[in-house]
Amino acid sequence: MYLRPFKCNDCEASYTTNGELARHKRYKHGGGKPHKCDRCNYECVEMAKLQRHQRMHNGEKPFNCPSCDYSSYDKSKIRRHYVIHTREKPFACELCQARFTQSGSLKTHLAKVHHLNKVEFRCVFCNLFVTANMGELRNHMKMIHRVIDFPVVVNKEVVINPMEVQTQQNAEETEQISEEQIERNDSDLSNESKQIE
């Protein structure tokens, strides 16, 4: 589970299971998209995706939110919608612990706040384990290398400790607030001295 022994012969991709590799090959290196919509130019590799797409054309919405009247042709859209009711934020930033309701919001956060468009966490000890999920890296470190506290290599270049990033961000925010307060205080003092004159 920790290493990615199933390697693609056509590119550098590697996977933890043979099934994931087979799916990759179908999508990236397969012989085209055999399933075609008869109403538009949509094409796909899997029949289930074509059936979901056709429900959109038919206006069929078999999936319903248990808490309101929202319905959809796509079950994943119901799951994404339902967090509005639960207020659950299942997508956590592994660098600063900010939480989000959708994966897209997390990706935006990583790009804007941490300046990372694609996150790749790498094991610093064996350099073989690479994942986009910090939880998987923690598991790998604990099970394979028997360590809990470790530096994290992000995108091959940046080495950080996630807790240090959070501390550094908090310090920067505090510093910024302090500067704003000093500017306000200076402005207030200036205004008070003008009123006294």
Residue pairs with C-beta under 8 A, 6 or more apart in sequence:
1 16
2 16
2 129
2 136
2 139
2 140
2 143
2 144
3 16
3 128
3 129
4 14
4 15
4 16
4 129
4 130
5 14
5 16
6 14
6 15
6 16
6 17
6 18
6 20
6 21
7 13
7 14
7 15
7 21
8 14
8 15
8 21
8 24
8 25
8 28
8 29
10 25
10 28
10 29
11 28
11 29
13 21
13 24
13 28
14 21
15 21
15 24
26 45
27 45
30 45
32 43
33 43
33 44
33 45
34 45
35 43
35 44
35 45
35 46
35 47
35 49
35 50
36 42
36 43
36 50
37 43
37 50
37 53
37 54
37 57
39 54
39 57
40 57
42 50
42 53
44 50
44 53
52 73
52 74
55 61
55 62
55 73
55 74
56 73
56 74
60 73
61 71
61 72
61 73
62 71
62 73
63 71
63 72
63 73
63 74
63 75
63 77
63 78
64 70
64 71
64 78
65 71
65 78
65 81
65 82
65 85
66 82
67 82
67 85
68 85
70 78
70 81
71 78
72 78
72 81
80 101
80 102
83 89
83 90
83 101
83 102
84 101
88 101
89 99
89 100
89 101
90 99
90 101
91 99
91 100
91 101
91 102
91 103
91 105
91 106
92 98
92 99
92 100
92 106
93 99
93 100
93 106
93 109
93 110
93 113
93 114
94 119
94 121
94 133
94 134
94 135
94 162
95 110
95 114
95 154
95 160
95 162
95 165
95 166
96 113
96 114
96 162
96 165
96 166
96 169
97 166
98 109
98 113
100 106
100 109
110 116
110 117
110 119
111 117
114 165
116 154
116 155
118 132
118 155
119 132
119 154
119 155
120 130
120 131
120 132
120 154
120 155
120 156
121 130
121 131
121 132
121 133
121 134
121 136
121 137
121 152
121 153
121 154
122 129
122 130
122 153
122 154
122 156
123 129
123 130
123 137
123 140
123 141
123 144
123 145
123 153
124 150
124 151
124 152
124 153
124 159
125 141
125 144
125 145
125 147
125 150
126 144
126 145
129 137
129 140
129 144
131 137
131 140
134 152
134 162
137 152
141 147
141 148
141 150
142 148
149 161
150 161
151 159
151 160
151 161
152 159
152 160
152 161
152 162
153 159
154 160
